[in-house]
Amino acid sequence: MRRFFLPILLLITLDSIAQKKLTLEEAIATALSNNFDIQLSRNDSIVAALNYGYRNAAFYPRLNANTGVVFNNNDQKQKFTDGTVRERNGVKSNNLTANLALNWTLFDGFRMFATRDKVAELVKLGELGIKEQLVNSVAAVINTYYNIVKQKQQLRAIEEQMSISQERVKLAQYKLDIGVGAKPDVLQSKVDLNAQKAAQLEQQTLIRQLKDQLSQLMNTAETNYDVSDSIPLNKGLVLTDIQSSLDKTNPALQVAQKNILIAGLTLKEIKADRFPVVGFTANYNFNKLDNKAVVNPFQPLNSRNKGFNYGLTATIPIFNNYSVKRQIQQAERDIVFRKLSMDNQKSQISLAVLNAWNNYQWQKQALDLEEESIVLARENVDIVFQVYKLNSTTLIQLKEAQKSLQDAQTRLINARYNTKLAETELLRLKGELVK
């Protein structure tokens, strides 16, 4: 029976040569460079970093310059107490003004310090957001990549079943030709072979779809590639190692902690509104007036005023309709809410770790059983097939043995993949998929 496997293995080998071999490391590297979700997270972090670059701007003064010129064309009429009347039409004048104003907040209840610290924490929050997206994207790439490997192994299992069925068809036809077989055996063997050919086509379509899915995760149009033939497993994970320091390694918990810290700084910003705001002001003013003509002889034809002034200002809050008190209470409730959310998230992640660990343990045990079963099923098919050749057993018994081998292959492939899924989930929850 093994001679029928050789053509199939040869075709698979030639197909693999024609396609570029894509390793998991290459898939992850491509996804880390091109994945849309990662790029969006990086963009948010860049915006936060840009704000951080101006974190000390709150301590700087504001300096503004204003200038303007006004042209006037007026009709003037003046009447004095002695009865004198002076009147002139089309009196033209222009007024040039310039002002340089400096405002510098010296004290605002320490709001500027809280704002500076908050911007710094927002940068760190952006970095944690990137890490969380990186971990999730890498996990998605790993799961999809090995799903392709799984379906590729399933395709080989189907092709192995096809080789057995092809041999069954030949043998059943040979028995019929020499008068020791039955027509239904030939027909049933051909029906089974056609069913496996249909399953082969379906499996090939599924592999193409999964490759498209992986290409989307990598943000590349390349789909003409092959993947590895096996699923490497790490059977040495330890539960205590996974559970230890989850709040320091799990990106989601780190984000929750950072949000609590930022909410505390927001509270400090709001509390600053209870304090006076002391500022330093300085102004330089220039004013020039030119009159082309005047009605009153005591009115100047032109005048110029310029000067520098400075001083201190203080804005003291007395009553603001309890708005600050309300905002403080809301900020305090936000901190409580975020702490409760973090505790809830920590509980959910701890439960997810336990569930993933139990699944990991169960899948490893199932894998050991299925590796033993596949050896037994292959041996059983070989024995029954040889007996069927000698016409000492029925087609039904051979089909049962073949079906047992098919089921054992499917369970073994699923056990390997499910063990990998559980392993990846444990490392994702730990936050160790990306260093």
C-alpha positions in Angstrom: 0.0 0.0 0.0 2.9 2.4 0.7 3.8 2.5 -3.0 0.6 4.5 -3.6 1.7 7.2 -1.2 4.9 8.0 -3.2 3.2 9.8 -6.1 1.2 12.0 -3.7 4.2 12.8 -1.6 6.1 13.7 -4.8 3.4 16.1 -5.9 3.3 17.7 -2.5 7.1 18.2 -2.6 7.0 19.7 -6.1 4.2 22.0 -5.1 6.2 23.1 -2.0 9.2 23.9 -4.2 7.1 26.0 -6.5 5.9 28.1 -3.5 7.9 30.3 -1.2 8.2 28.8 2.3 6.8 31.4 4.8 8.1 30.8 8.3 6.1 31.9 11.4 8.9 34.3 12.3 8.6 36.0 8.9 4.8 36.2 9.1 5.0 37.8 12.6 7.7 40.3 11.4 5.6 41.3 8.4 2.5 41.7 10.5 4.5 43.9 13.0 5.6 46.1 10.2 2.3 46.3 8.2 -0.7 45.4 10.3 -3.3 48.2 10.1 -4.4 47.8 13.8 -0.8 48.2 14.9 -0.3 51.2 12.7 -3.4 52.8 14.2 -2.2 52.2 17.7 1.2 53.7 16.8 -0.5 56.7 15.4 -2.3 57.3 18.7 1.0 57.0 20.6 2.7 59.4 18.2 0.0 62.0 18.9 0.6 61.5 22.7 4.3 61.7 22.2 3.9 65.0 20.3 1.9 66.5 23.1 4.6 65.3 25.5 7.2 67.2 23.5 5.4 70.4 24.6 4.8 69.3 28.2 6.6 72.3 29.7 4.7 74.8 27.6 2.2 75.2 30.5 5.0 76.9 32.5 5.8 79.4 29.7 4.4 83.0 29.4 2.2 84.1 26.6 3.4 87.0 24.5 1.0 88.7 22.0 1.5 91.6 19.6 -1.4 93.7 18.3 -1.3 96.5 15.9 -3.8 98.5 13.8 -4.4 101.7 11.9 -7.7 103.6 11.6 -8.3 106.3 8.9 -11.1 108.8 9.7 -12.9 111.3 7.5 -15.3 113.3 9.7 -17.5 116.4 9.5 -17.1 118.4 12.8 -19.2 121.2 14.3 -18.5 122.8 17.6 -20.4 125.5 19.5 -18.9 127.2 22.5 -20.4 129.0 25.5 -19.6 132.4 24.0 -21.7 131.6 21.0 -18.8 130.9 18.7 -19.4 128.2 16.2 -16.6 126.3 14.4 -17.4 124.0 11.6 -15.3 122.0 9.2 -16.2 119.2 6.8 -13.9 116.4 5.5 -11.6 116.5 8.5 -9.1 113.6 7.9 -7.1 111.8 10.6 -5.4 108.5 11.1 -4.7 106.7 14.3 -1.8 104.1 14.6 -1.8 101.8 17.6 0.6 99.0 18.6 0.6 96.8 21.7 2.9 94.1 23.1 1.4 92.1 25.9 2.9 89.5 28.2 0.9 87.2 30.5 2.6 84.7 32.7 0.8 82.5 35.1 2.9 82.2 38.3 0.6 80.0 40.3 -2.6 78.1 39.4 -3.1 75.7 42.2 -0.4 73.4 40.8 -2.5 72.6 37.7 0.4 73.0 35.3 2.4 70.4 37.2 -0.5 67.9 37.1 -1.0 68.6 33.4 2.7 68.0 32.7 2.6 64.7 34.6 -0.6 63.7 32.9 0.9 64.2 29.5 3.8 62.0 30.4 1.5 59.2 31.6 -0.5 59.5 28.4 2.7 58.8 26.5 3.2 55.6 28.6 -0.4 54.7 28.1 0.1 54.9 24.3 3.1 52.6 24.5 1.1 50.1 26.5 -1.7 50.3 24.0 0.8 49.5 21.2 2.1 46.5 23.3 -1.5 45.2 23.8 -2.2 45.5 20.1 1.1 43.8 19.3 0.4 40.9 21.6 -3.1 40.4 20.2 -1.9 40.7 16.6 0.9 38.3 17.1 -1.5 35.8 18.7 -3.8 36.1 15.7 -0.9 35.5 13.3 0.2 32.4 15.2 -3.3 31.0 15.4 -4.0 31.6 11.8 -0.6 30.4 10.6 -0.9 27.1 12.5 -4.5 26.8 11.4 -3.2 26.7 7.8 -0.7 24.0 8.9 -3.5 22.1 10.5 -5.6 22.2 7.4 -2.6 21.2 5.3 -2.1 18.2 7.5 -5.8 17.4 7.2 -5.4 17.6 3.4 -2.6 15.1 3.5 -4.7 12.8 5.7 -7.5 13.0 3.0 -5.0 12.3 0.3 -3.8 9.3 2.3 -7.4 8.1 2.5 -7.7 8.6 -1.3 -4.7 6.4 -1.9 -6.3 3.6 0.1 -9.6 4.1 -1.7 -7.9 4.0 -5.1 -6.3 0.7 -4.1 -9.7 -0.5 -2.9 -11.3 0.4 -6.3 -8.6 -1.5 -8.2 -8.8 -4.5 -5.9 -12.6 -4.7 -5.9 -12.6 -4.4 -9.7 -9.9 -7.1 -9.9 -11.9 -9.4 -7.7 -15.0 -8.8 -9.8 -13.1 -9.5 -13.0 -11.9 -12.9 -11.7 -15.3 -13.8 -10.4 -14.7 -13.7 -6.7 -15.9 -10.1 -6.1 -19.2 -8.3 -6.1 -20.4 -5.3 -8.1 -21.6 -3.4 -5.0 -18.1 -3.5 -3.6 -16.7 -1.7 -6.7 -19.5 0.8 -6.7 -19.2 1.6 -3.0 -15.4 2.0 -3.3 -15.8 4.4 -6.2 -18.4 6.4 -4.2 -16.1 6.6 -1.2 -13.2 7.8 -3.5 -15.4 10.5 -5.0 -16.4 11.7 -1.6 -12.8 12.0 -0.6 -12.0 13.9 -3.8 -14.8 16.3 -2.9 -13.3 16.7 0.6 -9.9 17.3 -1.0 -11.3 20.2 -3.1 -13.1 21.6 -0.1 -9.9 21.4 2.0 -7.9 23.1 -0.7 -10.4 26.0 -0.8 -10.3 26.3 3.0 -6.5 26.6 2.9 -6.7 29.3 0.3 -9.2 31.2 2.4 -6.9 30.9 5.5 -4.0 32.2 3.5 -6.0 35.2 2.4 -6.8 35.8 6.1 -3.2 35.5 7.1 -2.2 37.9 4.3 -4.8 40.4 5.6 -3.2 40.2 9.1 0.2 40.8 7.5 -1.3 43.5 5.2 0.2 42.0 2.1 -1.3 40.8 -1.2 1.1 37.8 -1.3 -0.8 34.5 -1.1 1.4 32.2 -3.2 3.4 30.8 -0.3 3.7 27.6 1.7 3.8 27.1 5.4 5.7 24.6 7.6 4.5 21.0 7.9 4.5 20.7 11.6 3.2 22.4 14.7 5.9 22.8 17.4 4.6 22.6 20.9 5.9 23.8 24.3 4.7 21.2 26.8 6.8 22.7 29.6 4.6 25.7 30.6 4.1 26.1 34.4 0.9 27.6 35.8 2.7 29.5 38.7 5.0 31.1 36.1 2.0 32.3 34.1 0.1 33.6 37.2 3.0 35.4 38.8 3.1 39.2 38.3 0.2 39.2 35.8 -0.5 42.8 36.8 3.0 43.7 35.6 3.1 41.8 32.4 -0.4 41.6 31.1 -0.9 44.6 28.8 -4.6 45.0 29.5 -4.0 45.2 33.3 -1.1 47.6 32.7 -3.4 49.9 30.7 -6.0 49.7 33.5 -3.4 50.7 36.1 -2.3 53.6 33.9 -5.8 54.8 33.5 -6.3 54.9 37.3 -3.1 57.0 37.6 -4.2 59.4 34.8 -7.7 59.7 36.5 -5.8 60.8 39.7 -3.9 63.5 37.8 -7.2 64.7 36.3 -8.6 65.1 39.8 -5.5 67.2 40.7 -6.2 69.4 37.7 -9.8 70.0 38.8 -8.9 70.6 42.5 -6.6 73.4 41.3 -9.7 75.5 40.5 -10.1 76.0 44.2 -7.0 78.0 44.5 -6.3 81.6 43.3 -4.5 82.1 40.0 -1.6 84.6 40.3 -0.1 86.0 37.2 2.4 88.6 36.0 1.4 91.0 33.2 3.4 93.5 31.2 2.5 95.7 28.3 4.2 98.1 26.0 1.8 100.5 24.2 2.3 102.8 21.3 -0.4 105.2 20.0 0.1 107.9 17.3 -2.7 110.3 16.1 -2.3 112.5 13.0 -5.0 115.1 12.3 -4.8 116.8 8.9 -6.9 119.7 10.3 -8.6 120.6 13.6 -11.6 122.7 14.4 -10.5 123.6 17.9 -7.2 125.5 18.0 -6.4 123.8 21.3 -6.7 120.4 19.7 -3.3 118.9 18.6 -2.6 118.2 15.0 -0.7 115.1 16.0 0.0 113.3 19.2 2.1 110.3 20.3 1.8 108.1 23.4 4.1 105.2 24.3 5.0 103.5 27.5 5.6 100.3 29.5 3.6 99.0 32.4 3.6 95.8 34.4 2.0 94.3 37.5 0.5 91.3 39.2 -3.0 89.9 38.9 -4.9 87.5 41.1 -8.1 85.7 40.3 -9.6 84.4 43.6 -12.5 82.0 43.3 -15.3 82.8 45.7 -18.4 81.2 44.4 -18.9 79.2 41.1 -22.3 77.5 41.6 -20.6 74.5 43.1 -19.3 73.5 39.6 -15.8 72.7 40.9 -17.3 70.6 43.8 -19.4 68.7 41.3 -16.4 68.1 39.0 -14.3 66.9 41.9 -17.0 64.4 43.0 -17.3 63.1 39.4 -13.5 62.7 39.1 -13.4 60.8 42.4 -16.2 58.5 41.2 -14.2 58.0 38.0 -11.2 56.8 40.0 -13.4 54.4 42.0 -15.0 53.1 38.8 -11.6 52.5 37.2 -10.4 50.7 40.2 -13.5 48.5 40.2 -13.0 47.9 36.5 -9.4 46.9 37.0 -10.4 44.4 39.8 -13.0 43.0 37.5 -10.6 42.7 34.7 -8.0 41.1 36.9 -10.6 38.5 38.0 -11.6 37.8 34.4 -8.0 37.4 33.3 -7.2 35.1 36.2 -10.2 33.0 35.2 -9.1 33.0 31.6 -5.6 31.8 32.7 -7.1 28.9 34.6 -9.4 28.0 31.7 -6.6 28.1 29.2 -4.4 26.1 31.6 -7.0 23.4 32.1 -7.5 23.3 28.3 -3.7 23.1 27.8 -3.4 20.2 30.2 -6.4 18.3 28.7 -5.2 18.8 25.1 -1.7 17.5 26.0 -3.3 14.4 27.5 -5.5 14.0 24.5 -2.5 14.4 22.2 -0.7 11.6 23.9 -3.7 9.3 23.5 -4.2 10.3 19.9 -0.5 9.7 19.0 -0.9 6.2 20.4 -4.2 5.7 18.6 -2.8 6.7 15.2 -0.2 4.0 15.4 -2.8 1.4 16.2 -5.2 2.6 13.5 -2.5 2.5 10.8 -1.5 -1.0 11.8 -5.1 -2.1 11.8 -5.7 -0.7 8.3 -2.6 -2.5 7.0 -3.7 -5.8 8.5 -7.3 -5.6 7.3 -6.2 -4.5 3.9 -3.9 -7.5 3.5 -6.7 -9.8 4.7 -9.1 -8.2 2.3 -6.6 -8.9 -0.5 -6.8 -12.6 0.4 -10.6 -12.3 0.3 -10.8 -13.3 3.9 -12.7 -10.2 5.1 -15.5 -8.0 3.8 -15.4 -4.5 2.4 -17.4 -3.3 5.4 -14.7 -4.3 7.8 -12.1 -2.6 5.6 -14.3 0.6 5.5 -14.6 0.5 9.3 -10.8 0.2 9.6 -10.3 3.0 7.1 -12.9 5.2 8.9 -11.1 4.6 12.3 -7.9 5.7 10.7 -9.5 8.8 9.3 -11.1 9.7 12.7 -7.8 9.1 14.5 -6.0 11.4 12.0 -8.5 14.1 12.5 -8.4 13.9 16.3 -4.6 13.9 16.3 -4.4 17.0 14.0 -7.1 18.8 16.1 -5.3 17.8 19.4 -2.0 19.3 18.1 -3.6 22.5 17.0 -5.8 22.9 20.1 -2.7 22.4 22.3 -1.0 25.1 20.3 -4.0 27.4 20.7 -4.0 26.9 24.5 -0.2 27.5 24.7 -0.6 30.7 22.7 -3.5 31.9 24.8 -1.5 31.4 28.0 1.5 33.3 26.6 -0.9 36.0 25.3 -2.5 36.5 28.8 1.0 36.5 30.3 2.0 39.2 27.8 5.1 37.3 26.7 4.3 36.9 23.0 6.1 40.2 22.5 9.1 41.1 24.5 
